[in-house]
């Protein structure tokens, strides 16, 4: 059991960069929020699986046919970090894997360490020159032979059960595909998980402290268009990743670009091969430790500012490929984005049926706006200047239902609105529903909001949280 024991220089450094970027007022509220709301995160404790659990996984995993290719682009990696990374892969409870290290180092530092290992699952590629993270990873990708490909940074580590949990999810979710010719291997099917991702946490350079767990939701397109929340640990069908390849013009955000294009193809392929949302699977367990040191993006966001600009351009490319017109901008937090759609989200997104905005009480705290499927108010009690866990209260994201007091409905759903609420839909001056047009409140209104959200989703639309928009 290892936990984080002190806030340390990492938080001070982040606060300094945040102050430079956003000014005193925003920094004050950001620090205040971390002080008041951060206790649940600071008490996080990562617990590695017990040995008997790993042994059981090892035995059970032998029944699964899936093979994983773990790609690691390396460059002058510290021996300690390199060995810990390699040991974390080779020590997996699920052993049907290959570890492909694409080494672009000028020295023999990485090669000398790799040569001390005799495990036949290691494949070492010495690259003649360093062409950047994308091209270096592509070299490893070309050599991959597994059914699924996983991405691992050279200074990070996998939990010992990472590949077992992925294999288990694939075996549980996927159904046997019908036999066919060679061309059928690239057929995108809703019966097969094509992209899987897990939760993650961060650790210090010595791997003695684990902190800032990232608990992720299932596939949420709008959240993905706000931030690469999928991130680590991700595995993808080899055929799909080899088809897409990494693009060097998005170096620094190459993983984000890859995930965006994969999700775009799976959901909006446009060629009749779309697989739908079931092709993207979330494994709700921490399977990846993201190491933080002075040069890493995790600890020092300023170390790779170009990466955040590359992420913005990757989003622009996603919009362009969908023919969605809008402007992608940076938010207060590096690596988080906001899309301003031309003419509003309904004009560009035919998949969005309802928009939800926050409702504040007299003290400036959220008391309504969006609901989960059980009728709980999302972000209840959060002060209006706070952003919430992983900044999600300030980001576009999908929700189950919208609060009638802050709801906007696309015209195609006005009839359904009338059927559920018993009154015709009418916009107020601010662009949201005119709440004065309806009577009643309390439990009945909540029931109606949830029923409307259910019907909207059943018709194939989504409900999107738009916390910053007024019209």
LOLOVO-221167 format. One record per residue (C-alpha): residue in one letter; chain; z, y, x. Coordinates in steps of 0.05 Angstrom, whole numbers. Each point is the difference from the previous one (the first is absolute). Example, Ala and Ser with C-alpha at 12.3 -4.5 7.8 and 13.67 -1.06 7.14 Angstrom:
LOLOVO-221167
+---------+--------+--------+--------+--------+
! residuo ! cadena !      Z !      Y !      X !
+---------+--------+--------+--------+--------+
!       A !      A !    156 !    -90 !    246 !
!       S !      A !    -13 !     69 !     27 !
+---------+--------+--------+--------+--------+
END
This chain:
LOLOVO-221167
+---------+--------+--------+--------+--------+
! residuo ! cadena !      Z !      Y !      X !
+---------+--------+--------+--------+--------+
!       X !      A !      0 !      0 !      0 !
!       X !      A !    -22 !     65 !     30 !
!       X !      A !      5 !     69 !    -30 !
!       X !      A !     -9 !     72 !     20 !
!       X !      A !     65 !     33 !     19 !
!       X !      A !    -18 !     73 !     12 !
!       X !      A !    -51 !     52 !    -21 !
!       X !      A !    -15 !     22 !     72 !
!       X !      A !    -54 !     40 !     33 !
!       X !      A !    -55 !    -29 !    -43 !
!       X !      A !     22 !     39 !    -61 !
!       X !      A !     10 !     64 !     40 !
!       X !      A !    -70 !     -5 !     28 !
!       X !      A !    -30 !    -12 !    -68 !
!       X !      A !     38 !     59 !    -29 !
!       X !      A !    -25 !     45 !     56 !
!       X !      A !    -73 !    -19 !    -12 !
!       X !      A !     10 !      7 !    -75 !
!       X !      A !     28 !     70 !      9 !
!       X !      A !    -59 !     22 !     42 !
!       X !      A !    -48 !    -25 !    -52 !
!       X !      A !     33 !     19 !    -66 !
!       X !      A !     49 !     56 !     12 !
!       X !      A !     74 !     10 !    -12 !
!       X !      A !      4 !     -9 !    -75 !
!       X !      A !    -35 !    -67 !     -4 !
!       X !      A !     37 !    -25 !     62 !
!       X !      A !     67 !     19 !    -32 !
!       X !      A !    -15 !    -41 !    -62 !
!       X !      A !    -28 !    -58 !     41 !
!       X !      A !     63 !     -3 !     43 !
!       X !      A !     45 !      8 !    -61 !
!       X !      A !    -36 !    -56 !    -36 !
!       X !      A !      7 !    -46 !     60 !
!       X !      A !     74 !     16 !      4 !
!       X !      A !     13 !    -10 !    -74 !
!       X !      A !    -47 !    -57 !    -17 !
!       X !      A !     -6 !    -40 !     64 !
!       X !      A !     62 !    -43 !     -4 !
!       X !      A !    -35 !    -59 !    -34 !
!       X !      A !    -51 !     -3 !     55 !
!       X !      A !     49 !     10 !     58 !
!       X !      A !     40 !    -60 !    -25 !
!       X !      A !    -61 !    -45 !      5 !
!       X !      A !     11 !    -65 !     38 !
!       X !      A !    -56 !    -47 !     22 !
!       X !      A !     20 !    -73 !     -2 !
!       X !      A !    -44 !    -49 !     36 !
!       X !      A !    -10 !    -68 !    -35 !
!       X !      A !     49 !    -54 !     20 !
!       X !      A !    -25 !    -56 !     45 !
!       X !      A !      3 !    -52 !    -55 !
!       X !      A !    -43 !     44 !    -45 !
!       X !      A !    -52 !      8 !     55 !
!       X !      A !      0 !    -75 !     12 !
!       X !      A !    -12 !    -12 !    -74 !
!       X !      A !    -57 !     51 !      1 !
!       X !      A !    -30 !    -35 !     61 !
!       X !      A !     -1 !    -67 !    -37 !
!       X !      A !    -26 !     29 !    -65 !
!       X !      A !    -53 !     42 !     35 !
!       X !      A !    -34 !    -62 !     27 !
!       X !      A !    -27 !    -12 !    -71 !
!       X !      A !    -36 !     67 !     -1 !
!       X !      A !    -71 !      2 !     28 !
!       X !      A !     -2 !     75 !     16 !
!       X !      A !    -10 !     22 !     72 !
!       X !      A !     17 !     70 !     24 !
!       X !      A !    -33 !     41 !     55 !
!       X !      A !     49 !     53 !     26 !
!       X !      A !    -38 !     56 !     35 !
!       X !      A !     36 !     42 !     53 !
!       X !      A !    -37 !     55 !     37 !
!       X !      A !     39 !     11 !     64 !
!       X !      A !      0 !     56 !     51 !
!       X !      A !     49 !      3 !     59 !
!       X !      A !     55 !    -29 !    -44 !
!       X !      A !     70 !     -3 !     29 !
!       X !      A !     17 !    -72 !     19 !
!       X !      A !     62 !     -1 !    -43 !
!       X !      A !    -37 !     24 !    -62 !
!       X !      A !    -58 !    -47 !     13 !
!       X !      A !     44 !    -61 !      7 !
!       X !      A !     40 !     16 !    -61 !
!       X !      A !    -64 !     10 !    -40 !
!       X !      A !    -30 !    -66 !     25 !
!       X !      A !     64 !    -39 !    -10 !
!       X !      A !      5 !     26 !    -72 !
!       X !      A !    -69 !    -28 !    -15 !
!       X !      A !      5 !    -66 !     38 !
!       X !      A !     69 !    -12 !    -29 !
!       X !      A !    -23 !      4 !    -73 !
!       X !      A !     27 !    -53 !    -47 !
!       X !      A !    -72 !     -7 !    -23 !
!       X !      A !    -39 !    -21 !     61 !
!       X !      A !    -72 !     -5 !    -23 !
!       X !      A !    -23 !     62 !     37 !
!       X !      A !    -37 !     30 !     58 !
!       X !      A !     23 !     62 !     38 !
!       X !      A !    -59 !     41 !     26 !
!       X !      A !     18 !     53 !     51 !
!       X !      A !    -56 !     49 !     16 !
!       X !      A !     22 !     33 !     64 !
!       X !      A !    -32 !     66 !     21 !
!       X !      A !     50 !     15 !     55 !
!       X !      A !    -23 !     25 !     67 !
!       X !      A !     53 !    -39 !     36 !
!       X !      A !     18 !    -74 !     -2 !
!       X !      A !     67 !     16 !    -34 !
!       X !      A !    -17 !    -34 !    -66 !
!       X !      A !    -41 !    -57 !     28 !
!       X !      A !     55 !    -19 !     50 !
!       X !      A !     50 !     -8 !    -57 !
!       X !      A !    -48 !    -38 !    -45 !
!       X !      A !    -16 !    -49 !     56 !
!       X !      A !     73 !    -21 !      2 !
!       X !      A !     -8 !    -31 !    -69 !
!       X !      A !    -30 !    -70 !     -9 !
!       X !      A !     -5 !      0 !    -76 !
!       X !      A !    -71 !    -21 !    -19 !
!       X !      A !      1 !     46 !    -61 !
!       X !      A !     -6 !     61 !     45 !
!       X !      A !    -69 !     29 !     11 !
!       X !      A !     -4 !     54 !     52 !
!       X !      A !    -59 !     48 !      2 !
!       X !      A !     -8 !     45 !     60 !
!       X !      A !    -41 !     60 !    -21 !
!       X !      A !    -44 !     32 !     53 !
!       X !      A !     18 !     70 !    -23 !
!       X !      A !     44 !     36 !    -50 !
!       X !      A !    -43 !     22 !    -60 !
!       X !      A !     58 !     20 !    -44 !
!       X !      A !     44 !    -36 !    -49 !
!       X !      A !    -54 !    -16 !    -51 !
!       X !      A !    -52 !    -28 !     47 !
!       X !      A !     53 !    -38 !     39 !
!       X !      A !     26 !    -31 !    -64 !
!       X !      A !    -71 !    -16 !    -22 !
!       X !      A !     -8 !    -43 !     63 !
!       X !      A !     60 !    -41 !    -21 !
!       X !      A !    -25 !     -2 !    -72 !
!       X !      A !    -67 !    -28 !     22 !
!       X !      A !     36 !    -57 !     34 !
!       X !      A !     45 !    -16 !    -60 !
!       X !      A !     -7 !    -69 !    -30 !
!       X !      A !     57 !     -1 !    -50 !
!       X !      A !     -4 !      3 !    -75 !
!       X !      A !     40 !     64 !      0 !
!       X !      A !      7 !     55 !     52 !
!       X !      A !     65 !     37 !     13 !
!       X !      A !      9 !     64 !     40 !
!       X !      A !     57 !     10 !     48 !
!       X !      A !     13 !     58 !     47 !
!       X !      A !     13 !    -19 !     72 !
!       X !      A !     71 !     27 !      0 !
!       X !      A !     22 !    -24 !    -69 !
!       X !      A !     26 !    -68 !    -23 !
!       X !      A !     -6 !    -46 !    -60 !
!       X !      A !     61 !    -31 !    -33 !
!       X !      A !      2 !    -75 !     12 !
!       X !      A !    -19 !    -16 !    -72 !
!       X !      A !    -58 !     50 !     -6 !
!       X !      A !    -58 !    -49 !      0 !
!       X !      A !     36 !    -52 !    -42 !
!       X !      A !     12 !     52 !    -54 !
!       X !      A !    -73 !     20 !      2 !
!       X !      A !    -23 !    -72 !     -2 !
!       X !      A !     47 !    -15 !    -58 !
!       X !      A !    -26 !     60 !    -39 !
!       X !      A !    -72 !    -21 !     12 !
!       X !      A !     14 !    -71 !    -21 !
!       X !      A !     38 !     22 !    -62 !
!       X !      A !    -49 !     54 !    -22 !
!       X !      A !    -67 !    -30 !     19 !
!       X !      A !    -36 !    -56 !    -36 !
!       X !      A !    -48 !    -49 !     32 !
!       X !      A !    -70 !     29 !      2 !
!       X !      A !    -60 !    -42 !    -24 !
!       X !      A !    -42 !    -30 !     55 !
!       X !      A !    -65 !     35 !     13 !
!       X !      A !    -49 !     21 !     53 !
!       X !      A !     15 !     42 !     62 !
!       X !      A !    -14 !     65 !    -37 !
!       X !      A !     57 !    -15 !    -49 !
!       X !      A !     51 !     11 !     56 !
!       X !      A !    -10 !     75 !     -7 !
!       X !      A !      6 !     -1 !    -75 !
!       X !      A !     56 !     45 !    -23 !
!       X !      A !     41 !    -37 !    -52 !
!       X !      A !     58 !     21 !    -43 !
!       X !      A !     30 !    -69 !     13 !
!       X !      A !     11 !     15 !     74 !
!       X !      A !     49 !     48 !     33 !
!       X !      A !    -44 !     42 !     46 !
!       X !      A !     52 !     49 !     26 !
!       X !      A !     74 !    -12 !      6 !
!       X !      A !     54 !     47 !     26 !
!       X !      A !     75 !     -1 !      9 !
!       X !      A !     59 !     47 !      5 !
!       X !      A !     20 !     25 !     69 !
!       X !      A !     54 !     36 !     38 !
!       X !      A !      8 !     38 !     65 !
!       X !      A !     39 !    -18 !     62 !
!       X !      A !     20 !     35 !     64 !
!       X !      A !    -32 !    -15 !     67 !
!       X !      A !     53 !    -51 !     18 !
!       X !      A !     -4 !    -35 !    -67 !
!       X !      A !     74 !      8 !    -10 !
!       X !      A !     -4 !     44 !    -62 !
!       X !      A !    -42 !     -9 !    -62 !
!       X !      A !     -6 !     56 !    -51 !
!       X !      A !    -44 !     37 !    -50 !
!       X !      A !    -23 !    -60 !    -41 !
!       X !      A !    -64 !     12 !    -38 !
!       X !      A !      4 !    -35 !    -66 !
!       X !      A !    -70 !      2 !    -30 !
!       X !      A !    -28 !     -6 !    -70 !
!       X !      A !    -58 !    -45 !    -20 !
!       X !      A !    -70 !     28 !      5 !
!       X !      A !      1 !     73 !    -19 !
!       X !      A !    -67 !     34 !     12 !
!       X !      A !     26 !     71 !    -10 !
!       X !      A !     58 !    -11 !     48 !
!       X !      A !    -49 !    -29 !     50 !
!       X !      A !    -42 !     62 !     -7 !
!       X !      A !     63 !     40 !     18 !
!       X !      A !     25 !    -42 !     58 !
!       X !      A !    -15 !    -65 !     36 !
!       X !      A !     61 !    -33 !    -31 !
!       X !      A !    -31 !    -69 !     10 !
!       X !      A !      2 !      7 !     76 !
!       X !      A !     38 !    -58 !     33 !
!       X !      A !     -2 !    -60 !     -6 !
!       X !      A !    -70 !     -9 !    -28 !
!       X !      A !    -46 !    -61 !      1 !
!       X !      A !    -70 !     -2 !    -27 !
!       X !      A !    -53 !    -53 !    -12 !
!       X !      A !    -38 !     -6 !     65 !
!       X !      A !    -68 !      5 !    -34 !
!       X !      A !     18 !     67 !    -32 !
!       X !      A !     29 !     31 !     63 !
!       X !      A !    -58 !    -23 !     43 !
!       X !      A !    -48 !     29 !    -51 !
!       X !      A !     35 !     68 !     -1 !
!       X !      A !     18 !      5 !     74 !
!       X !      A !     42 !     57 !     29 !
!       X !      A !    -34 !     67 !      8 !
!       X !      A !     12 !     39 !     64 !
!       X !      A !     -8 !     67 !    -34 !
!       X !      A !     65 !    -14 !    -36 !
!       X !      A !     40 !    -19 !     62 !
!       X !      A !     73 !     12 !    -12 !
!       X !      A !     -7 !    -15 !    -74 !
!       X !      A !    -46 !    -60 !      8 !
!       X !      A !     47 !    -46 !    -38 !
!       X !      A !      4 !     49 !    -58 !
!       X !      A !    -75 !      6 !     -1 !
!       X !      A !     -7 !    -76 !      0 !
!       X !      A !     49 !     -8 !    -58 !
!       X !      A !    -33 !     55 !    -40 !
!       X !      A !    -68 !    -30 !      7 !
!       X !      A !     26 !    -70 !    -15 !
!       X !      A !     35 !     23 !    -63 !
!       X !      A !    -61 !     40 !    -19 !
!       X !      A !    -44 !    -61 !      6 !
!       X !      A !     47 !    -46 !    -36 !
!       X !      A !     12 !     47 !    -59 !
!       X !      A !    -63 !     43 !     -3 !
!       X !      A !    -52 !    -41 !     38 !
!       X !      A !    -55 !     18 !    -48 !
!       X !      A !    -41 !    -61 !     19 !
!       X !      A !     29 !    -48 !    -50 !
!       X !      A !     46 !    -31 !     52 !
!       X !      A !     64 !     39 !    -17 !
!       X !      A !     61 !    -44 !      0 !
!       X !      A !     49 !     47 !    -35 !
!       X !      A !     73 !     15 !     12 !
!       X !      A !     21 !    -73 !      6 !
!       X !      A !    -37 !     -4 !     66 !
!       X !      A !     53 !     45 !     31 !
!       X !      A !     69 !    -32 !      6 !
!       X !      A !     66 !     32 !     20 !
!       X !      A !     51 !    -45 !     35 !
!       X !      A !     66 !     35 !    -15 !
!       X !      A !     37 !    -16 !     64 !
!       X !      A !      8 !     34 !     68 !
!       X !      A !    -47 !    -38 !     47 !
!       X !      A !    -15 !     53 !     53 !
!       X !      A !     42 !     41 !     48 !
!       X !      A !    -33 !     65 !     20 !
!       X !      A !     28 !     19 !     68 !
!       X !      A !     17 !     73 !     11 !
!       X !      A !     -1 !     32 !     68 !
!       X !      A !    -18 !     69 !     27 !
!       X !      A !    -75 !    -12 !     -1 !
!       X !      A !     -4 !    -35 !    -67 !
!       X !      A !    -24 !     33 !    -64 !
!       X !      A !     60 !    -29 !    -36 !
!       X !      A !     50 !     40 !     41 !
!       X !      A !    -43 !     60 !     21 !
!       X !      A !    -50 !     20 !    -54 !
!       X !      A !    -28 !     54 !     45 !
!       X !      A !    -23 !    -53 !     51 !
!       X !      A !    -61 !    -16 !    -41 !
!       X !      A !    -18 !     60 !    -44 !
!       X !      A !    -73 !    -20 !      6 !
!       X !      A !     18 !    -64 !    -37 !
!       X !      A !     21 !     38 !    -62 !
!       X !      A !    -65 !     40 !      1 !
!       X !      A !    -38 !    -66 !      6 !
!       X !      A !     39 !    -25 !    -60 !
!       X !      A !    -22 !     61 !    -40 !
!       X !      A !    -72 !    -13 !     18 !
!       X !      A !      6 !    -73 !    -19 !
!       X !      A !     24 !     23 !    -69 !
!       X !      A !    -59 !     47 !     -6 !
!       X !      A !    -46 !    -58 !     16 !
!       X !      A !     34 !    -42 !    -54 !
!       X !      A !    -12 !     55 !    -51 !
!       X !      A !    -72 !      9 !     22 !
!       X !      A !    -14 !    -74 !     -8 !
!       X !      A !     28 !      1 !    -71 !
!       X !      A !    -37 !     65 !    -15 !
!       X !      A !     67 !     33 !    -16 !
!       X !      A !     -2 !     73 !     16 !
!       X !      A !     63 !     32 !     28 !
!       X !      A !     36 !     30 !     59 !
!       X !      A !     48 !    -39 !     43 !
!       X !      A !     57 !     40 !     30 !
!       X !      A !     62 !    -14 !     42 !
!       X !      A !     68 !      5 !    -33 !
!       X !      A !     64 !     24 !     33 !
!       X !      A !      8 !    -69 !     31 !
!       X !      A !    -48 !    -25 !     53 !
!       X !      A !    -38 !    -61 !    -23 !
!       X !      A !      7 !     18 !    -74 !
!       X !      A !    -57 !     31 !    -38 !
!       X !      A !    -17 !     32 !    -67 !
!       X !      A !    -68 !     -1 !    -34 !
!       X !      A !    -21 !     59 !    -43 !
!       X !      A !    -55 !    -28 !    -46 !
!       X !      A !    -56 !     47 !    -20 !
!       X !      A !      9 !     15 !    -74 !
!       X !      A !     64 !    -41 !     -2 !
!       X !      A !     14 !    -74 !      9 !
!       X !      A !    -30 !    -20 !    -67 !
!       X !      A !    -67 !     31 !     19 !
!       X !      A !     -7 !    -43 !     63 !
!       X !      A !     41 !    -62 !    -15 !
!       X !      A !    -24 !    -41 !    -60 !
!       X !      A !     56 !    -49 !     13 !
!       X !      A !     56 !     51 !    -12 !
!       X !      A !     20 !      7 !    -73 !
!       X !      A !     66 !     38 !      1 !
!       X !      A !     34 !     49 !     48 !
!       X !      A !     75 !      7 !      4 !
!       X !      A !     39 !     59 !     28 !
!       X !      A !     75 !     12 !     13 !
!       X !      A !     49 !     26 !    -52 !
!       X !      A !     60 !     38 !     29 !
!       X !      A !     68 !     13 !    -30 !
!       X !      A !     35 !     67 !      2 !
!       X !      A !     26 !    -16 !     70 !
!       X !      A !    -69 !    -12 !     29 !
!       X !      A !      6 !    -76 !      2 !
!       X !      A !    -50 !    -50 !    -28 !
!       X !      A !     21 !    -25 !    -68 !
!       X !      A !    -68 !    -27 !    -24 !
!       X !      A !    -74 !     -4 !     14 !
!       X !      A !    -17 !    -72 !     17 !
!       X !      A !     28 !    -67 !    -19 !
!       X !      A !     -1 !    -71 !     27 !
!       X !      A !    -14 !    -58 !    -47 !
!       X !      A !     74 !     -4 !    -19 !
!       X !      A !      3 !     72 !    -21 !
!       X !      A !     39 !     26 !     60 !
!       X !      A !    -16 !     71 !     21 !
!       X !      A !    -31 !      0 !     70 !
!       X !      A !     36 !     45 !     49 !
!       X !      A !     54 !     18 !    -50 !
!       X !      A !     49 !     51 !     29 !
!       X !      A !    -44 !     18 !     59 !
!       X !      A !      3 !     74 !     15 !
!       X !      A !    -67 !     36 !     -9 !
!       X !      A !     -4 !     18 !     74 !
!       X !      A !     11 !    -72 !     22 !
!       X !      A !    -56 !    -51 !     11 !
!       X !      A !     37 !    -66 !    -10 !
!       X !      A !     -5 !    -66 !     37 !
!       X !      A !    -61 !     -1 !     45 !
!       X !      A !    -19 !     68 !    -31 !
!       X !      A !    -26 !    -37 !    -61 !
!       X !      A !     27 !     49 !    -51 !
!       X !      A !    -47 !     52 !     30 !
!       X !      A !    -61 !    -46 !      5 !
!       X !      A !    -53 !    -22 !    -49 !
!       X !      A !     15 !    -71 !    -21 !
!       X !      A !     -9 !    -47 !    -59 !
!       X !      A !     56 !     -6 !    -52 !
!       X !      A !     10 !    -42 !    -62 !
!       X !      A !      5 !     55 !    -52 !
!       X !      A !      4 !     76 !     -6 !
!       X !      A !     52 !     42 !    -35 !
!       X !      A !    -28 !     35 !    -61 !
!       X !      A !     31 !     65 !     24 !
!       X !      A !    -45 !      0 !     62 !
!       X !      A !    -61 !    -40 !    -18 !
!       X !      A !    -74 !     12 !      5 !
!       X !      A !    -50 !    -48 !    -33 !
!       X !      A !    -74 !     -8 !     11 !
!       X !      A !    -42 !     12 !    -62 !
!       X !      A !    -23 !    -72 !     -8 !
!       X !      A !     73 !    -19 !    -14 !
!       X !      A !     18 !     54 !    -50 !
!       X !      A !    -11 !    -48 !    -59 !
!       X !      A !     47 !    -51 !     31 !
!       X !      A !     50 !     57 !     12 !
!       X !      A !     -3 !     18 !    -74 !
!       X !      A !     10 !    -73 !    -21 !
!       X !      A !     63 !     -6 !     43 !
!       X !      A !     33 !     67 !    -10 !
!       X !      A !    -24 !     15 !    -71 !
!       X !      A !    -27 !     69 !     17 !
!       X !      A !    -66 !     23 !     30 !
!       X !      A !     -1 !     16 !     74 !
!       X !      A !      3 !     74 !     14 !
!       X !      A !      3 !     35 !     67 !
!       X !      A !     47 !     58 !     13 !
!       X !      A !    -16 !     62 !     41 !
!       X !      A !     22 !    -34 !     64 !
!       X !      A !    -50 !    -58 !    -10 !
!       X !      A !     53 !    -51 !    -17 !
!       X !      A !     14 !    -27 !    -70 !
!       X !      A !     30 !     52 !    -47 !
!       X !      A !     68 !    -31 !    -13 !
!       X !      A !     12 !     48 !    -58 !
!       X !      A !    -52 !    -39 !    -39 !
!       X !      A !     46 !    -60 !     -9 !
!       X !      A !     69 !    -11 !    -29 !
!       X !      A !     54 !    -49 !     19 !
!       X !      A !     28 !    -21 !     66 !
!       X !      A !     45 !    -52 !     32 !
!       X !      A !    -11 !    -75 !     -5 !
!       X !      A !    -59 !      2 !    -47 !
!       X !      A !    -38 !     49 !     44 !
!       X !      A !     14 !    -43 !     61 !
!       X !      A !    -26 !    -61 !    -37 !
!       X !      A !    -64 !     37 !    -18 !
!       X !      A !    -11 !     23 !     72 !
!       X !      A !      8 !    -71 !     26 !
!       X !      A !    -46 !    -28 !    -55 !
!       X !      A !    -52 !     52 !     16 !
!       X !      A !      4 !    -16 !     74 !
!       X !      A !     -8 !    -74 !    -16 !
!       X !      A !    -61 !     11 !    -43 !
!       X !      A !    -31 !     47 !     50 !
!       X !      A !      7 !    -52 !     55 !
!       X !      A !    -25 !    -55 !    -45 !
!       X !      A !    -64 !     40 !    -10 !
!       X !      A !    -11 !      1 !     75 !
!       X !      A !     26 !     69 !     16 !
!       X !      A !     57 !     21 !     46 !
!       X !      A !     56 !     51 !     -8 !
!       X !      A !      7 !     45 !     61 !
!       X !      A !     59 !     42 !     23 !
!       X !      A !    -24 !     70 !     18 !
!       X !      A !     64 !     37 !     20 !
!       X !      A !    -32 !     62 !     29 !
!       X !      A !    -52 !     16 !    -53 !
!       X !      A !      8 !     48 !    -58 !
!       X !      A !    -66 !    -11 !    -36 !
+---------+--------+--------+--------+--------+
END
